[in-house]
């Protein structure tokens, strides 16, 4: 019996307390989710593109003249290896369900933030909407109560991120507020423009900063309200925010008993 229990526990990245916190707060922080050397290798690739796109030199602070430079869609080895560690795969199984998610094949976009007092223009509170993303106006992109097109929001730290290094701001528990707003809209859901006025409902929620060392990953409920902020530190912040894609059309099932923490959180919100 003890041998069986040991094998079962080794397949769990998240203990019961962390799973409950995910349901209540909408996110879980996993330290050492991927090796630090992969973060270093990834930053070397990113700096190559920063030189080409923004004229940025890691050894010349005077070249860091923009508050944020967006780089996109990286599928080189260090990025894919970072996104597919056993620790993360086990956590995906626990949060979303075994066989319910697609392995990451791209790290998505990198909003690289530099120390600056200038407004980067993207610091508003929001959720990451997940379908109709082909439309030219991002305010027309949509989300629904089934979280069509997204199983998790993920924040991958590829550099050390302290409180002054523009960590993502998270409103703990705000996923419950958003679920209540989305539920009446059913399958069609709401556009980002329609959701924006409702983000004020989560203003009372505790604010958490997504800090950590390189290799840390935050796994977040897709309805979690979050925001970027100004960088008042001294070194560029490298973070990726890829979605975990669902394998099925409805990663959040609302029929029958809730099976996963993702579903349990929605049931909690809807009473």
Buried (B, 14 or more C-beta within 10 A) or exposed (E): EEEEEEEEEEEBBBEEEBBBBBBBBBBBBBEBBBBEEBBBBBBEBBBEBBEEEBEBEBEEBEBBEBBBBEBEEBEEEBBBBBBBBEBBBBBBBBBBBEEBBEEBEBBBBBBBBBBBEEEBEBBEBBBBBBBBEEEEEEEBBBBBBBBBBBBBBBBBBBBBBBEBBBBBBBBBBBBBBBBBBBBEBEEEBBBBBBBBEBBEBBEEBEEBBBBBBBBBBBBBBBBBBBBBBBBEBEBBBBBBBBBBBBEEEBBBBEEEEBEBBBBBBBBBBEE
